[in-house]
Amino acid sequence: MGPGPITVDPRVLAAMSTQLVGQYDPVMTGWMNETMALYREVFRTDNRQTFLVDGTSRAGIEAALVSLVKPGQRVLVPVFGRFGHLLREIAERCGAEVHVREVPWGEVFTPEQIEDAVREVRPAVVAMVQGDTSTTMNQPLEGIGEVCHRHGALLYVDCTASIAGNTFEVDAWGVDAATAGLQKCLGGPSGSSPITLSPAAVAVIDGRRAIEAGLRPDPDADEDEADLPDRIRSNYFDLAMVMDYWSEKRLNHHTEAATMLYCARECARLLLEEGVDVAVERHRLHGAAMLAGVQALGLTVFGDVAHKMNNVVAVRIPEGIDGEAVRSILLHEWNIEIGTSFGPLAGKVWRIGTMGYNARRDAVLVTLAALESVLRQFGVAVEPGGGVTAAQEVYR
Ligand SMILES: Cc1ncc(COP(=O)(O)O)c(C=O)c1O
């Protein structure tokens, strides 16, 4: 019951034991095409270029930024937690001139703050997190794409923690590139990063296309020198090459991580069978029950609750309580894992998730009962049954 990774859905576990097939086997290429179509629905987009980057979520982030951002270009990163800082660091490593705007952890940006920053910086790319897992905040993104486009910027969003548990609309919100992971609300393991790219983002990446020497008819012929400065500074994360691999050309690049593809496909099938809106509502309901439960236990919720992600809540560790000792008893006696946080919040809050397969009533009620028991063990005055009762009220 932490902020992810979470318990994997049994259907995804079963998918993981599917026999491997080669990357050009018609079964495999069929599933690649099917996975592209499934993730178009997950991301709510018509973007043809919707596929998987092999690697954990940060692989998707690196691939998007290194492929979109040319060295020296300005990138604006609005930071409201640990993962905004990660975007900043990755953009810096891409050689960008990075401009950061920050709000305190536990808050989000207003659209006006973002627009002012875009107007001042005039970036090529605005890179933002939707749900910053470190603070649990969910940044409103409606209208941000339009602001970016009006000022000639592309909008990149990391929706790893939020997708499938909170509304995320690629086309309606004008998002040019978005990357995710499976290990949060999608109910899978980490290791695959679904990505989607708008035609404008694809045009930028296409403009930087370079074919590997070993795939050219004459590997020894010099590349056009003029193309080299713009060449994407990573081979593995060169999305022009990865797009060629996922296209009908099937141009050789990496060896597709078949088991992760099976997982990603099953996660999307599960989500779409349930319905994206229904899944978001499920996360809202169980998140609201967990929120009511921890509040009824007398715990103080961290941050702007109105902008909290549905799928995770951060609570302040009560004064004088050893947060790690509480986590350890929950884990070893109750078999329940909850998280703490990073940087300024390390050891100050517990983060309790209700996401993916764990966004269930029984998981919420047992976690609240366990937390109450452990808090009492540590001498915290809590009303017996208070957390569970408050959660049950939400379910009535
Ligand atoms: C919002 C967000 N972005 C990126 C990541 C990095 O994901 P990964 O550990 O899969 O690389 C995480 C992980 O928790 C995350 O929550």
The ligand as a Gaussian input file, in Angstrom:
#p B3LYP/6-31G(d) Opt

LIG

0 1
 C        6.054000      10.677000     -11.145000
 C        7.171000       9.711000     -11.330000
 N        8.017000       9.860000     -12.352000
 C        9.029000       9.022000     -12.574000
 C        9.264000       7.963000     -11.734000
 C       10.435000       7.077000     -11.989000
 O        9.991000       5.815000     -12.257000
 P       10.936000       4.540000     -12.407000
 O       11.404000       4.263000     -11.016000
 O        9.998000       3.498000     -12.928000
 O       12.027000       4.862000     -13.336000
 C        8.416000       7.753000     -10.640000
 C        8.653000       6.645000      -9.707000
 O        8.090000       6.556000      -8.646000
 C        7.348000       8.646000     -10.435000
 O        6.514000       8.495000      -9.406000

